[in-house]
Amino acid sequence: MSKYDPLWKYVSCNAADNSVLSFSEIEGILGFEIDHSFLSFKKELLDYGYKVGKISMKEQTVAFERLS
């Protein structure tokens, strides 16, 4: 089980085809601050039928896209 599983489950159950979550929303779901390790774990989301799209450091958001 990955430390990011709660986020992957949230995205797969609550996200539309394309959705955007702020860093603070993600941290609220996870219970900890996201860091660079997020980049290593983001491939796990593929198992849930989604992928991580654009990560905006300026806007502090992460886009999620449903796989077709």
Beta strands, then each sheet from edge to edge (+ up, - down):
strand 1: 18-22
strand 2: 50-56
strand 3: 61-66
sheet 1: 1+ 3- 2+
end
